[in-house]
Amino acid sequence: MAANEGQEKTEDATSKKLSDSREEGQVAKSQEMSSFAVFSGGLFILYIFKGFISDQIGGMTTYIFRSLDVLTININIIQLYFLKAFGFFALTMAPILLGLMVIGFGVNVGQIGLKFSMKAMKPKASKFNPIAGIKRLFFSSRSFVEVAKSLAKLFVIGFFTYRVLDDMVKESVDLVDRSISEITTFMIDSSITLIWKLTLVFAVIAIADFIFQKFKHKKDLKMSKQEVKDENKQQDGDPEVKARIKSIQFETARKRMMQDVPNADVVITNPTHFAVALMYNPEKNAAPKVVAKGMDTLAQRIKQIATENGVPLHENVELARALYKVADVGDEIPAELFQVVAQILAQIFRERNSTRSIV
C-alpha cells in the first residue's frame, strides 16, 4: 500500500474494483433521485385516489362536527374516537404509503440494481470512532458539499412553495361559504398543484445530482497504474512466474519432440533455415504426421539428430517452408501437400527396401 501512496490515480476502475466496492456498499446513489421519485409517485397516487381521499376526509369531518353537541367526554368515547381515527388514517393513507414504499424500493433498485450484500451490513470499528465521526461530519469536503446542496435546495424549494401557497391563501378566503366536500376537494387540488410544481423542481435537482454522483463515484474509484498492475498480478498471476512456467513447458515439449526425431521417416530441409521431420504409419494415420520442426539453430539440431540415427534428409526449399508454416507438431500434413510428400516417401521407402535386399 505504501508503494502506491502519492501516485496519481488516472486509470478507470477495473471490473474487480467495481465489484468489490459494490460488495462494501459503495455505489453511485442519488438521494435527490429518490426524493423526486417519491414526490412524482405521490402526486400520481394522490391524483388517482383524490376522490376516495376527499370522501374519507369529508365523511370523517362531518361525523366529528355532528357529534360535538351531544359529545360526552369519558373513557369509552375517547377509546371509540381513537379507534375511528386509527381506522380512518389507516384506510385513507394505505394507498399512498404502500405506493410510496414500492416507488422508493423501485428507484433504489433502478439506481444500483437488486443485490444484497452482507459485507456492507457488517459493523465497522471505524464507524464507532467519535473523533473520526466528527471529522466526517464537520471537516470533510463531502460534508461541505452536502450542506451547500441542502441550503441551495431549501432556498429553491422554499421560494417555489411560497409562491404557490401565496396564491392558495388568497383563494382560500372564499372557502367560508362552501360545503365540507368542496373544502376537502379544494385542499386536495391545492396539494396536487403544490406537489406537481415542486416535482418539477425536484426533477431538475435530481437529474443534476444523479449526474454528479455518477461522476464523483467514478472519480473516487480511480486507480493508479501500479494498483492496476498489482490487481492483474493477483488475478492472473505474476507475469515473471507465468513466463517461467511457459518457458519450462516449451523446453519440455522440445525435448519430447527431439526424442521423436530418430523415429521419423524423413526430414525435409530448407536446407539451412527450416527442418521438418515426418513419420508415416499407414495403420494409424491417414497421412504423414509432423513429429518435429524447427528453424535456424533448432533446425540444425534436428538435422544432426536425424543424421546420427540414419534418418534421411531431403532438401526441398518450398516444401520445408510450407510444412513449417501450416502444420504443427503432432498434426497430419494438409491434403494439398500430400502428393509431393508421398513421392518423397515412396522414393525413400524404395531405397530403404533395395538396401535391405542387398544386405
C-alpha positions as CSV (number, residue, x, y, z in Angstrom):
1,M,0.0,0.0,0.0
2,A,2.8,2.4,0.8
3,A,4.3,2.0,-2.7
4,N,1.0,3.2,-4.1
5,E,0.7,6.3,-1.9
6,G,1.3,9.6,-3.7
7,Q,0.7,8.1,-7.2
8,E,-1.7,9.9,-9.4
9,K,-5.0,7.9,-9.9
10,T,-5.5,8.2,-13.7
11,E,-7.0,4.8,-14.5
12,D,-10.7,3.9,-14.6
13,A,-11.7,1.3,-12.0
14,T,-11.4,-2.3,-13.1
15,S,-14.4,-4.6,-13.0
16,K,-13.0,-6.3,-9.9
17,K,-12.7,-2.9,-8.2
18,L,-16.2,-2.0,-9.1
19,S,-17.5,-5.4,-7.8
20,D,-15.6,-5.1,-4.6
21,S,-16.8,-1.6,-3.9
22,R,-20.4,-2.7,-4.6
23,E,-19.9,-5.6,-2.1
24,E,-18.9,-3.0,0.5
25,G,-21.9,-0.8,-0.2
26,Q,-20.1,1.9,-2.2
27,V,-22.4,2.7,-5.1
28,A,-23.4,5.8,-7.1
29,K,-26.7,6.6,-5.5
30,S,-28.6,9.9,-5.6
31,Q,-30.9,10.7,-2.6
32,E,-32.4,13.5,-4.7
33,M,-33.5,11.0,-7.3
34,S,-35.3,9.1,-4.5
35,S,-36.9,12.4,-3.4
36,F,-38.0,13.1,-6.9
37,A,-39.5,9.6,-7.3
38,V,-41.4,9.9,-4.0
39,F,-42.8,13.3,-5.0
40,S,-43.8,12.3,-8.5
41,G,-45.1,9.0,-7.4
42,G,-47.0,10.5,-4.5
43,L,-48.5,13.1,-6.9
44,F,-49.6,10.3,-9.2
45,I,-51.2,8.3,-6.4
46,L,-52.8,11.4,-4.9
47,Y,-54.3,12.2,-8.3
48,I,-55.7,8.7,-8.8
49,F,-57.2,8.4,-5.3
50,K,-58.2,12.1,-4.7
51,G,-61.9,11.3,-4.9
52,F,-61.6,8.5,-2.4
53,I,-59.4,10.6,-0.1
54,S,-61.8,13.6,-0.4
55,D,-64.8,11.4,0.5
56,Q,-62.9,9.9,3.5
57,I,-61.9,13.3,4.9
58,G,-65.3,14.8,4.3
59,G,-67.1,11.9,6.0
60,M,-64.8,11.9,9.0
61,T,-65.1,15.7,9.4
62,T,-68.9,15.5,9.1
63,Y,-69.1,12.8,11.7
64,I,-67.0,14.8,14.2
65,F,-68.9,18.1,13.8
66,R,-72.3,16.4,14.0
67,S,-71.5,14.7,17.3
68,L,-70.0,17.8,19.0
69,D,-73.3,18.9,20.5
70,V,-74.1,15.5,22.2
71,L,-70.5,14.6,22.9
72,T,-69.8,13.4,26.5
73,I,-66.2,13.0,27.4
74,N,-65.5,9.7,29.1
75,I,-63.0,6.8,28.6
76,N,-65.3,4.9,26.3
77,I,-65.9,7.9,24.0
78,I,-62.1,8.5,23.9
79,Q,-61.4,4.9,23.0
80,L,-64.1,5.0,20.3
81,Y,-62.8,8.1,18.7
82,F,-59.2,6.7,18.9
83,L,-60.3,3.6,17.1
84,K,-62.2,5.5,14.5
85,A,-59.3,7.9,13.9
86,F,-56.9,5.0,13.6
87,G,-59.1,3.2,11.1
88,F,-59.6,6.4,9.2
89,F,-55.9,7.2,8.8
90,A,-55.1,3.5,8.1
91,L,-57.7,3.3,5.3
92,T,-57.1,6.7,3.9
93,M,-53.3,6.7,3.9
94,A,-52.8,3.0,3.0
95,P,-52.8,3.5,-0.8
96,I,-50.4,6.4,-0.5
97,L,-48.0,4.7,1.9
98,L,-47.9,1.4,0.1
99,G,-47.4,3.1,-3.2
100,L,-44.6,5.2,-1.9
101,M,-42.9,2.2,-0.4
102,V,-43.0,0.4,-3.7
103,I,-41.7,3.5,-5.5
104,G,-38.9,4.0,-3.0
105,F,-37.8,0.4,-3.4
106,G,-38.1,0.6,-7.2
107,V,-36.0,3.8,-7.6
108,N,-33.2,2.3,-5.4
109,V,-33.2,-0.9,-7.5
110,G,-33.2,1.2,-10.6
111,Q,-30.1,3.1,-9.5
112,I,-27.9,0.4,-8.0
113,G,-29.6,-2.9,-9.1
114,L,-31.0,-5.7,-6.9
115,K,-28.3,-7.1,-4.8
116,F,-28.0,-7.8,-1.1
117,S,-24.5,-7.6,0.4
118,M,-23.9,-8.9,4.0
119,K,-20.4,-7.3,3.9
120,A,-21.9,-3.9,3.6
121,M,-24.1,-4.6,6.7
122,K,-21.2,-5.7,8.9
123,P,-20.4,-3.2,11.7
124,K,-17.0,-1.5,11.3
125,A,-15.0,-0.3,14.2
126,S,-14.0,2.9,12.4
127,K,-17.7,3.9,12.3
128,F,-17.8,4.0,16.1
129,N,-14.8,6.3,16.4
130,P,-16.2,9.6,17.7
131,I,-13.2,11.6,16.5
132,A,-13.4,10.2,13.0
133,G,-17.2,10.7,13.0
134,I,-16.8,14.4,13.9
135,K,-14.2,14.8,11.2
136,R,-16.6,13.3,8.6
137,L,-19.4,15.5,9.8
138,F,-17.7,18.8,10.1
139,F,-14.3,18.8,8.4
140,S,-14.7,16.7,5.3
141,S,-15.2,18.1,1.8
142,R,-18.2,15.8,1.4
143,S,-19.9,17.4,4.4
144,F,-19.5,20.9,3.0
145,V,-20.8,19.8,-0.4
146,E,-23.9,18.2,1.2
147,V,-24.5,21.3,3.4
148,A,-24.2,23.5,0.3
149,K,-26.6,21.3,-1.6
150,S,-29.1,21.3,1.3
151,L,-29.1,25.1,1.6
152,A,-29.5,25.6,-2.1
153,K,-32.3,23.0,-2.3
154,L,-34.0,24.6,0.8
155,F,-33.8,28.1,-0.8
156,V,-35.2,26.9,-4.2
157,I,-38.0,24.8,-2.8
158,G,-38.9,27.4,-0.2
159,F,-39.1,30.1,-2.9
160,F,-41.4,28.0,-5.1
161,T,-43.5,26.8,-2.1
162,Y,-44.1,30.4,-1.0
163,R,-45.2,31.5,-4.5
164,V,-47.7,28.6,-4.7
165,L,-49.0,29.0,-1.2
166,D,-49.4,32.7,-1.6
167,D,-51.9,32.2,-4.4
168,M,-53.7,29.4,-2.5
169,V,-54.1,31.6,0.6
170,K,-55.8,34.3,-1.5
171,E,-58.2,31.7,-3.0
172,S,-59.0,30.1,0.4
173,V,-60.8,33.3,1.6
174,D,-63.9,32.1,-0.4
175,L,-64.0,28.7,1.4
176,V,-66.1,30.1,4.3
177,D,-69.3,29.8,2.3
178,R,-68.5,26.4,0.8
179,S,-69.5,22.9,1.9
180,I,-67.2,20.4,3.6
181,S,-67.0,18.4,0.4
182,E,-66.0,21.4,-1.6
183,I,-63.4,22.4,1.1
184,T,-61.8,19.0,1.1
185,T,-61.7,18.9,-2.7
186,F,-60.0,22.4,-2.7
187,M,-57.5,21.1,-0.2
188,I,-56.6,18.1,-2.3
189,D,-56.5,20.0,-5.5
190,S,-54.2,22.6,-3.9
191,S,-52.0,19.8,-2.6
192,I,-51.7,18.3,-6.1
193,T,-50.9,21.7,-7.5
194,L,-48.2,22.3,-4.9
195,I,-46.7,18.8,-5.3
196,W,-46.5,18.8,-9.1
197,K,-44.8,22.2,-9.2
198,L,-42.3,21.0,-6.5
199,T,-41.9,17.8,-8.5
200,L,-40.6,19.8,-11.5
201,V,-38.1,21.5,-9.2
202,F,-37.1,18.1,-7.8
203,A,-36.7,16.7,-11.3
204,V,-34.1,19.3,-12.2
205,I,-32.3,18.8,-8.8
206,A,-32.4,15.0,-9.1
207,I,-31.0,14.9,-12.6
208,A,-28.2,17.2,-11.7
209,D,-27.4,15.3,-8.5
210,F,-27.6,11.9,-10.3
211,I,-25.0,13.0,-12.9
212,F,-22.8,14.5,-10.1
213,Q,-23.0,11.3,-8.0
214,K,-22.1,9.1,-11.0
215,F,-19.1,11.4,-11.8
216,K,-18.0,11.5,-8.2
217,H,-18.3,7.7,-7.7
218,K,-16.2,7.1,-10.9
219,K,-13.6,9.6,-9.7
220,D,-13.4,8.2,-6.2
221,L,-12.7,4.7,-7.6
222,K,-9.9,5.8,-9.9
223,M,-6.8,3.7,-9.6
224,S,-3.1,4.3,-10.2
225,K,-1.2,2.4,-12.8
226,Q,0.6,0.4,-10.1
227,E,-2.8,-0.6,-8.5
228,V,-4.0,-1.9,-11.8
229,K,-0.8,-3.9,-12.3
230,D,-1.0,-5.3,-8.8
231,E,-4.6,-6.3,-9.3
232,N,-3.7,-8.0,-12.6
233,K,-1.0,-9.9,-10.8
234,Q,-3.4,-11.1,-8.2
235,Q,-5.9,-12.3,-10.7
236,D,-3.7,-13.7,-13.5
237,G,-0.5,-14.5,-11.5
238,D,2.9,-12.8,-11.7
239,P,3.9,-12.3,-15.3
240,E,7.5,-13.4,-14.5
241,V,6.2,-16.7,-13.0
242,K,3.9,-17.2,-15.9
243,A,6.8,-16.6,-18.3
244,R,9.0,-19.1,-16.4
245,I,6.2,-21.7,-16.5
246,K,5.7,-21.2,-20.2
247,S,9.5,-21.5,-20.8
248,I,9.6,-24.8,-18.9
249,Q,6.6,-26.1,-20.8
250,F,8.2,-25.1,-24.1
251,E,11.5,-26.8,-23.1
252,T,9.7,-30.0,-22.1
253,A,7.8,-30.1,-25.4
254,R,11.0,-29.5,-27.4
255,K,12.8,-32.3,-25.6
256,R,9.9,-34.7,-26.3
257,M,10.0,-33.5,-29.9
258,M,13.7,-34.3,-30.2
259,Q,13.1,-37.7,-28.8
260,D,10.7,-38.5,-31.8
261,V,13.2,-37.4,-34.5
262,P,15.0,-40.8,-34.6
263,N,11.6,-42.4,-35.4
264,A,11.0,-40.2,-38.3
265,D,11.0,-41.5,-41.9
266,V,12.4,-38.3,-43.5
267,V,13.5,-34.7,-42.6
268,I,12.5,-32.1,-45.1
269,T,15.1,-29.3,-45.1
270,N,15.4,-25.7,-46.4
271,P,18.4,-26.6,-46.2
272,T,19.7,-24.2,-43.6
273,H,16.8,-22.3,-42.1
274,F,14.0,-24.9,-41.7
275,A,13.7,-28.6,-40.9
276,V,10.5,-30.7,-40.6
277,A,10.6,-34.3,-39.5
278,L,7.8,-36.6,-40.9
279,M,6.7,-40.0,-39.9
280,Y,4.1,-42.1,-41.8
281,N,2.3,-45.2,-40.3
282,P,-0.5,-46.3,-42.7
283,E,-2.1,-48.4,-40.0
284,K,-2.5,-45.4,-37.6
285,N,-2.5,-42.3,-39.8
286,A,-4.3,-41.3,-43.0
287,A,-1.4,-39.0,-43.9
288,P,2.2,-38.4,-42.8
289,K,2.5,-36.7,-39.4
290,V,4.9,-33.9,-38.3
291,V,6.9,-35.2,-35.3
292,A,9.4,-32.3,-35.1
293,K,10.1,-29.0,-36.7
294,G,12.4,-26.1,-36.1
295,M,14.0,-23.0,-37.5
296,D,17.7,-21.9,-37.7
297,T,19.5,-23.4,-34.6
298,L,16.8,-25.8,-33.8
299,A,16.6,-26.9,-37.4
300,Q,20.3,-27.7,-37.4
301,R,19.8,-29.7,-34.2
302,I,17.0,-31.8,-35.8
303,K,19.2,-32.5,-38.8
304,Q,22.1,-33.5,-36.6
305,I,19.9,-36.0,-34.6
306,A,18.5,-37.3,-37.9
307,T,21.9,-37.9,-39.4
308,E,23.2,-39.6,-36.2
309,N,20.2,-42.0,-36.3
310,G,20.2,-42.7,-40.0
311,V,17.1,-40.7,-40.9
312,P,17.3,-39.5,-44.5
313,L,17.4,-35.7,-45.2
314,H,15.5,-34.4,-48.3
315,E,16.2,-30.8,-49.5
316,N,13.1,-29.0,-50.8
317,V,13.0,-25.3,-50.0
318,E,9.3,-24.6,-50.8
319,L,8.0,-27.8,-49.2
320,A,10.0,-27.2,-46.0
321,R,8.7,-23.6,-45.7
322,A,5.1,-24.7,-46.4
323,L,5.2,-27.6,-43.9
324,Y,6.7,-25.4,-41.2
325,K,4.1,-22.7,-41.7
326,V,0.9,-24.8,-42.0
327,A,1.5,-27.9,-39.8
328,D,2.2,-28.0,-36.0
329,V,4.0,-30.9,-34.3
330,G,1.6,-33.8,-34.0
331,D,-0.6,-32.7,-37.0
332,E,-1.0,-34.6,-40.2
333,I,0.2,-32.8,-43.3
334,P,-2.6,-30.9,-45.2
335,A,-4.1,-32.6,-48.3
336,E,-2.5,-30.1,-50.8
337,L,1.0,-31.3,-49.8
338,F,0.2,-35.0,-49.6
339,Q,1.2,-35.8,-53.2
340,V,4.6,-34.1,-53.0
341,V,5.4,-35.8,-49.7
342,A,4.1,-39.1,-50.9
343,Q,6.5,-39.1,-53.8
344,I,9.4,-38.3,-51.5
345,L,8.4,-41.1,-49.0
346,A,7.9,-43.6,-51.9
347,Q,11.4,-42.9,-53.1
348,I,12.9,-43.2,-49.6
349,F,11.0,-46.5,-49.0
350,R,12.2,-47.9,-52.3
351,E,15.8,-47.0,-51.5
352,R,15.4,-48.5,-48.0
353,N,13.9,-51.8,-49.4
354,S,16.6,-52.1,-52.0
355,T,19.3,-51.6,-49.4
356,R,17.7,-54.3,-47.2
357,S,17.5,-56.7,-50.2
358,I,21.2,-56.2,-51.0
359,V,22.2,-56.9,-47.4
